[in-house]
Structures are given as C-alpha cells and as structure tokens.
C-alpha cells in the first residue's frame, strides 16, 4: 500500500468514526452541543488533538456546527 493510500484510508476511518460518534450522541441525548466536538471522546478520533479540523476542512466544520445548532434549536 502506498503512503498516499495509507493516509487516505486512515482519514476515511477517522471521518467515519467521528460521524458515528455524533450520531451516537444525538441518538442518546437528542441534541449535541457543538463544543462537544472538542471534548472526549471526539478528540481521541482527530489527528493531533485538532478537534474536528483534524478530519473536516474548515467549511465542513462550520457546516457541522450549523447543523448541530439547528438540531439543538429544533429540540428546544
């Protein structure tokens, strides 16, 4: 496996795991405060403790935060 393929595979695993954690939290609690993305267990998934920026591009993180905020407002 080439270095590039290895890095791509690792990134896809981290992306999948982070999305699964978000879904799990939403399923268990109904809402998720956006700041949770920067706490355990989420920070264990991301590269070098970068939070979601270790998996998603900045625009993706902004969109994810917007979605979580929309869900939180709808649940209130």
C-alpha positions as CSV (number, residue, x, y, z in Angstrom):
1,X,0.0,0.0,0.0
2,X,1.4,3.4,-0.9
3,X,1.8,6.1,1.6
4,X,-0.9,8.1,0.0
5,X,-3.3,5.2,0.0
6,X,-2.5,4.6,3.7
7,X,-3.2,8.2,4.6
8,X,-6.4,8.2,2.7
9,X,-7.6,5.1,4.4
10,X,-6.7,6.4,7.8
11,X,-8.5,9.7,7.1
12,X,-11.6,7.8,5.9
13,X,-11.6,5.7,9.1
14,X,-11.4,8.8,11.3
15,X,-14.1,10.5,9.3
16,X,-16.4,7.5,9.7
17,X,-15.7,7.2,13.4
18,X,-16.3,10.9,14.1
19,X,-19.6,10.8,12.2
20,X,-20.7,7.6,14.1
21,X,-19.9,9.4,17.4
22,X,-22.0,12.4,16.5
23,X,-24.9,10.1,15.5
24,X,-24.5,8.1,18.7
25,X,-24.6,11.2,20.9
26,X,-27.6,12.5,19.0
27,X,-29.4,9.2,19.4
28,X,-28.6,9.0,23.2
29,X,-29.3,12.6,24.1
30,X,-31.4,14.1,21.3
31,X,-29.1,17.1,21.0
32,X,-25.4,17.8,20.9
33,X,-23.7,21.0,22.0
34,X,-21.3,22.0,19.3
35,X,-18.5,22.3,21.8
36,X,-18.6,18.6,22.4
37,X,-16.7,18.1,19.2
38,X,-13.7,19.5,21.0
39,X,-14.0,17.1,24.0
40,X,-13.5,13.4,24.7
41,X,-14.3,11.0,23.1
42,X,-14.3,13.2,19.9
43,X,-10.8,14.5,20.4
44,X,-9.5,10.9,20.5
45,X,-10.5,10.5,16.9
46,X,-8.9,13.5,15.5
47,X,-5.3,13.9,14.4
48,X,-3.0,15.5,16.9
49,X,-5.9,16.8,19.1
50,X,-7.0,19.3,16.4
51,X,-10.7,18.7,17.1
52,X,-12.9,18.3,14.0
53,X,-10.4,20.3,12.0
54,X,-8.2,17.2,12.0
55,X,-10.9,15.4,9.9
56,X,-13.0,18.0,8.2
57,X,-12.0,21.1,6.2
58,X,-12.8,24.4,7.9
59,X,-16.0,24.9,5.8
60,X,-17.1,21.3,6.7
61,X,-16.6,22.1,10.4
62,X,-18.6,25.3,10.1
63,X,-21.4,23.4,8.4
64,X,-21.4,20.6,11.0
65,X,-21.6,23.2,13.8
66,X,-24.5,24.9,12.0
67,X,-26.3,21.5,11.7
68,X,-25.8,20.7,15.4
69,X,-27.1,24.2,16.3
70,X,-30.2,23.7,14.1
71,X,-30.9,20.4,15.8
72,X,-30.5,21.9,19.2
73,X,-32.9,24.8,18.4
74,X,-35.4,22.4,17.0
75,X,-35.3,20.2,20.1
76,X,-35.9,23.2,22.4
